[in-house]
Amino acid sequence: MVAVVISTPLNVVFWSGQTGNVWGDAVFTYLMANDVPIIIASMVDEAVVDIPDKILVSVLSFAIYKNLPKRLTSLYTMKDETESF
């Protein structure tokens, strides 16, 4: 939602409310044709694009992390010992 709130005013100022994404802009066009205010149409446009994107990236990142080899992840575990040179 943070990305939606930050991106919406920028989209309105620089690109007349559109995101440049086919799905989002189709929703934006539909809403504008039905007399929805530009800020609301742009916010919905941005949400249609950003929210699924953030969910997908989070799930993929978690899946990659869980499938990393134990040899690699063990290098980054917290140990009580401090190395000395």
Secondary structure, 3 states (H helix, E strand, C coil): CHHHHHHHHHHHHHHCCCCCCHHHHHHHHHHHHCCCCHHHHHHHHHHHHHHHHHHHHHHHHHHHHHCCCHHHHHHHCCCCCCCCC
